[in-house]
Amino acid sequence: ALREGRTFNEYILPKKPISKKAEEVTGIRMNGLKMYHHNKEVSPVPIKTGLTNFLNFLNFNKSGACVVIGHNIISYDVPVLVNAFRNCCLVNVFLENVQGICDTLPVFKATNPGLTSYSQVNFYNQVIGESYQAHDSLQDAMALKRLLVHLNPDVNTKLCHTYTLESAIKRIEYSEMGTNLMSTLVPLVDSKSISKGIAHKIAFSGLSFIHIKLAFQRNGRQGVEDVLTEDFQDKARVTRSRKILDSLCDFLERFCASEV
């Protein structure tokens, strides 16, 4: 990370062996308890120490909560960071130090439309006309800062793609909830009673297999229909398709009969 002329670069002790592919991409490898980056020994720290040091870096001058800027940060970096802060019981401190998250991927798409690739490496090469040492975190941060200075996107464009950390965490929790509920619907998908797409809609509406099964046991097909067609912002919660509802209920009939 970079902030007001200061840099932050920390190596973290891995809990699992580093894969050969990750070694090739990052240049980081372990030899016993020693860590090397491109064959130069570095000093890794435990994850909680690294996160605490990062929080201190963010708030080094007691300036209050800041905005963290990153490329594709909403989809990749934020979930990784939030999970790490959660595991170390530091997520509340993270919230105290970070007010917002700005994702430069959609910012650059808005300022430079029509390009075939917006990966930071390719975008840097197209805009700056140079390459840099990619997959080195500090080099990535320095390259991103140079892109922002060079392009100087207007405030409104940046604000359109800036989110509160709290909303980003809620998005992660929503995704986790949907993924967990999706796993309960595997029998329905495997039996081809519903498609993966419909299973996704069911799960991300907050329903699990148990919910649908209970609706069927209480009020048969009508119970399932009531749950899946419930009005939500003038749309069905999941679907009003008779074909899908019939297929789902046929499965539930067979499933409930097998339990008796």
C-alpha positions in Angstrom: 0.0 0.0 0.0 1.0 3.7 -0.5 -0.1 6.7 1.5 1.2 10.2 1.7 4.7 9.2 0.6 4.8 6.2 2.9 4.8 2.5 1.8 3.6 -0.6 3.4 4.8 -4.0 2.3 4.4 -7.1 4.6 5.1 -10.8 4.0 2.8 -13.2 5.8 3.7 -16.6 7.1 1.5 -19.1 5.2 -0.5 -21.7 7.1 -0.4 -24.1 4.1 2.4 -24.9 1.7 2.7 -22.5 -1.2 1.8 -24.2 -4.5 4.3 -24.4 -7.3 2.1 -22.2 -9.5 1.9 -19.5 -6.7 5.7 -19.6 -6.4 6.0 -19.0 -10.1 3.5 -16.1 -10.2 4.7 -14.3 -7.0 8.3 -15.3 -6.8 7.7 -16.2 -3.1 8.8 -19.6 -1.7 9.5 -21.2 1.6 12.5 -23.2 2.6 11.8 -24.6 6.0 10.8 -21.6 8.2 12.6 -19.1 5.9 10.8 -17.2 3.2 12.4 -15.9 -0.1 11.1 -13.4 -2.6 12.9 -13.9 -6.0 15.6 -15.7 -4.1 16.2 -12.9 -1.6 15.4 -13.8 2.0 12.5 -11.7 3.6 11.1 -11.6 7.1 7.5 -12.8 7.2 5.2 -12.2 10.2 2.1 -14.0 11.5 -1.2 -12.9 9.9 -2.5 -11.0 12.9 0.8 -9.0 13.2 0.6 -8.1 9.5 -3.0 -6.9 9.8 -2.3 -4.9 12.9 0.7 -3.3 11.2 -1.6 -2.5 8.2 -4.1 -0.8 10.5 -1.4 1.2 12.1 -0.2 2.2 8.6 -3.7 3.4 7.7 -4.0 5.5 10.8 -0.4 6.6 11.2 -1.2 10.3 11.6 -4.6 9.8 13.4 -6.3 11.4 10.4 -9.5 9.3 10.8 -11.0 6.7 8.5 -9.6 6.6 5.0 -10.7 5.4 1.6 -8.8 2.3 0.3 -8.3 2.3 -3.5 -7.5 -0.9 -5.5 -8.0 -2.5 -8.9 -10.8 -5.1 -8.9 -10.7 -4.6 -5.1 -14.4 -5.3 -4.5 -14.3 -8.7 -6.1 -10.9 -9.9 -4.9 -9.0 -8.0 -2.3 -11.8 -6.9 0.0 -13.2 -10.5 0.5 -9.7 -11.7 1.3 -9.0 -8.9 3.7 -12.4 -9.1 5.4 -12.0 -12.8 6.0 -8.5 -12.3 7.4 -9.7 -9.6 9.7 -12.6 -11.7 10.8 -10.4 -14.7 11.6 -8.2 -12.5 13.7 -11.2 -10.8 15.5 -10.1 -7.4 14.0 -13.0 -6.6 11.7 -14.4 -3.9 13.9 -11.0 -2.1 14.0 -10.9 -2.4 10.2 -14.3 -0.7 10.0 -13.0 2.1 12.3 -10.0 2.8 10.1 -11.6 2.4 6.6 -14.5 4.5 5.6 -14.8 3.6 1.9 -13.5 1.3 -0.9 -12.9 2.7 -4.4 -12.6 0.1 -7.2 -10.5 1.4 -10.1 -11.6 -1.4 -12.5 -15.0 0.2 -13.3 -13.4 3.7 -13.0 -11.0 2.9 -15.8 -13.7 1.3 -17.8 -15.7 4.6 -17.6 -12.7 6.8 -18.4 -11.3 4.6 -21.2 -14.1 2.7 -22.8 -13.8 0.1 -25.5 -10.5 -1.6 -24.6 -10.2 -5.4 -24.9 -8.6 -5.8 -21.5 -8.7 -3.9 -18.2 -6.4 -6.1 -16.2 -4.0 -3.7 -14.4 -1.0 -5.0 -16.2 -2.5 -4.7 -19.7 -4.2 -1.4 -18.9 -0.9 0.1 -17.6 0.9 -1.0 -20.7 -1.7 0.6 -23.0 -2.0 3.9 -21.0 1.6 4.4 -19.8 3.3 2.5 -22.7 5.5 0.6 -20.3 5.5 -2.6 -18.3 6.2 -3.2 -14.6 6.9 -6.1 -12.3 3.4 -7.5 -12.0 2.4 -9.8 -9.1 4.6 -7.9 -6.7 2.2 -6.2 -4.4 4.2 -3.0 -3.8 4.9 -2.6 -7.6 1.1 -3.1 -8.2 0.3 -0.3 -5.8 2.9 2.0 -7.3 1.6 1.3 -10.8 -2.0 2.0 -9.8 -1.0 5.3 -8.2 0.8 6.3 -11.4 -2.3 5.4 -13.5 -4.6 7.5 -11.2 -2.2 10.5 -11.4 -1.9 10.2 -15.1 -5.6 9.8 -15.9 -6.9 12.0 -13.0 -10.5 10.7 -13.2 -13.1 13.2 -12.0 -14.5 13.1 -8.5 -18.0 12.0 -9.7 -16.6 9.0 -11.6 -14.7 7.9 -8.5 -17.7 8.4 -6.3 -19.8 6.2 -8.6 -17.5 3.3 -7.8 -16.8 3.9 -4.2 -18.6 1.9 -1.5 -18.7 2.0 2.3 -16.7 -0.8 3.8 -19.8 -1.8 5.8 -21.8 -2.3 2.5 -18.9 -4.3 1.0 -19.0 -6.6 4.1 -22.7 -7.0 3.8 -22.2 -8.0 0.1 -19.7 -10.6 1.2 -22.1 -12.0 3.8 -24.9 -12.1 1.3 -22.7 -14.0 -1.1 -21.7 -16.4 1.6 -25.3 -17.0 2.6 -26.3 -17.7 -1.0 -23.4 -20.1 -1.5 -24.3 -22.0 1.7 -28.0 -22.2 0.7 -27.0 -23.3 -2.8 -25.3 -26.3 -1.4 -28.6 -27.6 0.1 -30.2 -27.5 -3.4 -27.6 -29.9 -5.0 -30.1 -32.9 -5.0 -32.6 -30.8 -7.0 -30.0 -29.8 -9.6 -28.4 -33.3 -9.8 -31.8 -34.8 -10.5 -32.4 -32.1 -13.2 -35.6 -31.1 -11.4 -34.3 -27.5 -11.6 -31.5 -25.8 -13.4 -28.4 -24.3 -11.7 -29.8 -20.8 -12.6 -33.1 -21.4 -10.7 -31.2 -23.0 -7.8 -29.1 -19.8 -7.7 -32.2 -17.6 -7.6 -33.8 -19.8 -4.9 -30.6 -19.6 -2.7 -30.0 -15.9 -3.2 -33.6 -15.2 -2.3 -32.8 -16.6 1.1 -34.4 -20.1 0.7 -32.9 -23.5 1.4 -34.1 -26.9 0.5 -35.6 -27.2 4.0 -37.7 -24.1 3.5 -39.2 -25.4 0.3 -39.7 -28.9 1.7 -41.6 -27.5 4.8 -43.8 -25.4 2.5 -44.6 -28.5 0.5 -45.3 -30.6 3.6 -47.6 -27.9 5.1 -49.6 -27.0 2.0 -48.5 -29.2 -0.9 -48.0 -27.6 -4.3 -49.8 -24.5 -3.3 -47.3 -24.0 -0.4 -44.3 -24.2 -2.8 -46.0 -21.9 -5.3 -46.8 -19.3 -2.6 -43.2 -19.2 -1.5 -41.6 -19.0 -4.9 -44.0 -16.6 -6.5 -44.2 -14.2 -3.6 -44.2 -10.6 -4.8 -40.9 -8.8 -4.4 -40.6 -5.4 -6.0 -43.3 -6.3 -8.6 -41.5 -9.5 -9.5 -41.7 -13.1 -8.3 -39.4 -14.0 -5.5 -38.0 -16.8 -7.7 -40.3 -17.7 -10.6 -43.9 -18.1 -11.8 -43.1 -20.7 -14.4 -45.6 -23.5 -14.1 -43.1 -25.9 -15.7 -40.5 -25.2 -13.1 -43.0 -25.3 -10.2 -44.4 -28.7 -11.4 -40.9 -30.2 -11.8 -39.9 -29.0 -8.3 -43.1 -30.3 -6.7 -42.7 -33.7 -8.5 -39.3 -34.1 -6.9 -40.6 -33.1 -3.5 -43.5 -35.6 -3.8 -41.0 -38.4 -4.5 -38.6 -37.2 -1.8 -41.2 -36.9 0.9 -42.6 -40.3 0.0 -39.2 -41.9 0.4 -38.9 -40.5 3.9 -42.1 -42.0 5.1 
